[in-house]
Every structure is written in C-alpha cells, then in structure tokens.
Amino acid sequence: MLYAYRDRRNKKRSFRALWITRINAGARLHGMSYSQFMGKVSANNITLNRKVLADLAMNHPDAFKAVIDKVK
C-alpha cells in the first residue's frame, strides 16, 4: 500500500518541527526562548518565515544575531 498522500503532509509537519527546534537552539544561545523570539519577530513586523530563520540560525549565525538584536 502506498502512503504518498499521507506522507506528503507528514513531511511538512516534520520539517516545521525541525525548523522550530533549530530556531529555539539559536534563540537560546542569545538568552531568549523560541516563543519569546517568535512573539517579538511578529511584533516587529519581520516577515521572515521559520524556514529562513532556521537556515540563518544554522548556517549564518551573524545574520541570526542581527535579527535577535533587532527584536530585543
């Protein structure tokens, strides 16, 4: 039996969880929890999505720190 339909949706769920984990790890390095960080990101009208923020947190820590400094 093929599970392609179900697994296409599960893949989206899995990636969102991975992005949240990566953002949380990056935010905690700067003394902020994930929920505090995402709340401040939306309050400051920063329109970066979780995928981009997770990429910045992993591969471009200086750019992620700039985002952290902007929302603090």
C-alpha positions in Angstrom: 0.0 0.0 0.0 1.3 3.5 -0.8 1.2 6.2 1.7 2.3 9.0 -0.6 -0.7 11.3 0.2 -0.4 11.0 3.9 3.4 11.2 3.9 3.5 14.4 1.8 1.6 16.0 4.6 3.7 14.4 7.3 6.8 15.7 5.7 5.6 19.3 6.1 4.9 18.6 9.8 8.4 17.1 10.2 10.2 20.0 8.6 8.2 22.6 10.6 9.2 20.8 13.8 12.9 20.7 12.7 12.8 24.4 11.9 11.3 25.2 15.3 14.0 23.2 17.0 16.8 25.0 15.2 15.3 28.4 15.8 14.9 27.5 19.5 18.5 26.4 19.8 19.7 29.6 18.1 17.5 31.9 20.2 18.6 30.2 23.5 22.2 30.9 22.6 21.2 34.6 22.9 19.1 34.2 26.1 15.7 34.0 24.6 13.2 31.2 24.3 11.5 30.3 21.0 8.2 31.6 22.0 9.6 34.9 23.2 11.7 35.3 20.0 8.8 34.5 17.6 6.5 36.8 19.5 9.0 39.7 19.1 9.6 38.8 15.5 5.9 39.2 14.7 5.6 42.3 16.9 8.4 44.0 15.0 6.8 43.1 11.6 9.7 41.0 10.5 8.3 38.8 7.7 11.0 36.0 7.7 9.4 32.6 7.9 10.5 29.7 10.0 12.4 28.0 7.2 14.5 31.1 6.6 15.1 31.8 10.3 16.2 28.2 10.8 18.6 28.5 7.9 20.0 31.7 9.4 20.3 30.1 12.9 22.3 27.1 11.5 24.3 28.5 8.6 24.6 32.2 9.2 24.9 32.9 13.0 26.0 36.5 12.5 22.8 37.3 10.4 20.7 35.5 13.0 22.3 37.5 15.8 21.4 40.7 13.8 17.7 39.5 13.8 18.0 38.9 17.5 19.4 42.3 18.2 16.7 43.9 16.0 13.9 42.4 18.0 15.4 42.9 21.5 
